[in-house]
Amino acid sequence: MKSNLNTLMRSILTISIGVTTLAHAESHPSTTPPSAEINSLKSLTSLKTFENNSQLKTPNVQEFKTQSGTRVLFVEAPELPIVDVKLVFDAGSARDTEHKAGQYGLASLTAQLLDEGTSTQTTDQISANFERLGAQFGAAAYRDMFTVNLRTLSDRNLLNPAIDQLLSILKDAQVPKTSYDRVMQQNRIGLAQQKDSPATTANIRFWKELYDKHPYAQPSTGTLTSIELIKPADIRQFKDTYLVAQNLSIAMVGQMSLEQAKALAERITQSLPQGQHARALPKPNATVARTVYAPFDSTQTHILMGEIGITRDNPDLPALTLGNEVFGGGDFSAILMKELREKRGLTYGAYSSFSAMYSNGPFIINYSTRTDQMNESLRVAKQALRDYVEKGVTLDVLNEAKTGILNSYPLSLSSNSNIASTLAAMGFYGLANSYMADYPKQIEAVTPEAAHQAFARYVNPDKMLVVVVGKEKPKADGDAESPSVKPIKASTPSQ
């Protein structure tokens, strides 16, 4: 039984990519006789771009609330006998220190230890039960959210016990000492290894300097010092406080009806403790322009520069997405890549991004360069940003960026798992249930003026935090040196 179920699950996952194509072929039968001559095409129609947004068919998102008020977003997907359930709690690492100071990494440890045992099951028994049912379980903690994921076969004889197992974990996780000791040791090793990475050092230092005392300042995985403050009782308290119905949104995709989805959502929310919704996160302070240098004996100098950006529900996000695609989206036509790599050979790759979050996330420029080219690269990157904020973008360049975004968008909805992830973000950040259909229309509607104005509104080249990690200190160019910077030995970069 166990072997057959696992084989079935693997087969289903293997053929999922081809289901859409097969369904299209069955609903659009060919009128060409089998004996007809085969002619070559003038162009590859599979690579044809969308002429308008009406050609893109997005999933039909159905929304409802449970009796306890939990928001649920559901997409019926009858093609495969699979159900994906994502439980999204407002319980990311931003909540780590709300009970006790200094416990950075608490949400991450809770996710790692969630399925390590209940009062009636060991971790091996839980794993074996999921495997017997052909189900896959996972949990993860990010800065904003805590996700619990279940993929199971839609057969009620398999789905129901898989949900029972999921709920048992959420209600009764016990954090056994043997599991706690093992996971803690794994985390110690992982955090120690981060010390050998200048890129990781730069990233951690950037968030710490940018957010200061805000909950986003510390890494989600915690530090070598902070995780030692976390005990099993703290993990259980975190779970009991935040993994509750009033702090939850649900995303579901799969082979079930709306009525079945409603019944399943009620079953989940009624089985969980009701609890309370987490309090709102504070707004971060404005960015203080300065350059921070951290010594590190590495062959490349790693540079991050940026400032406090936007929240996920900001209406300017489509314009900023397009504006950023032109400036530093990552391909070779982006301004950063042209100026730093193509024209001057200062880096292999330079990128920029807006991380739109529950509270204001950062705008970041990120690249690495040879130490002897560091100062020139900083001058070029800053000037490129100033020029872009001042001049904006032309229609032709903007349209090229639109084409790239719109043509890649269907890939983000190409599987049940991808759709469920998008639904999870929609539910957590309070986005409209029409978001999937609205997004390409919003991108298409952005004008060069709108992209320019949005970028200039949220990006100030004269108020940037710059973090430099490498062998040599950058030359002063008007930025104030942070007086709080402490030298970091090569073997022990800042956590």
Secondary structure, 3 states (H helix, E strand, C coil): CHHHHHHHHHHHHHHHHHHHHHHHHHHCCCCCCCCCCCCCCCCCHHHCCCCCHHHCCCCCCEEEECCCCCEEEEEECCCCCEEEEEEEECCCHHHCCCCCCCCCCHHHHHHHHCCCECCCCEHHHHHHHHHHCCCEEEEEECCCCEEEEEEEECCHHHHHHHHHHHHHHHHHCCCCHHHHHHHHHHHHHHHHHHCCCHHHHHHHHHHHHHHCCCCCCCCCCCCCCHHHHCCHHHHHHHHHHHCCHHHEEEEEEECCCHHHHHHHHHHHHHHCCCCCCCCCCCCCCCCCCEEEEEECCCCEEEEEEEEECCECCCCCHHHHHHHHHHHHCCCCCCHHHHHHHHCCCCCCCEEEEECCECCCCEEEEEEEEEHHHHHHHHHHHHHHHHHHHHHCCCHHHHHHHHHHHHHHHHHHHCCHHHHHHHHHHHHHCCCCCCHHHHHHHHHHHCCHHHHHHHHHHHCCCCCCEEEEEECCCCCCCCCCECCCCCCCCCCCCCC
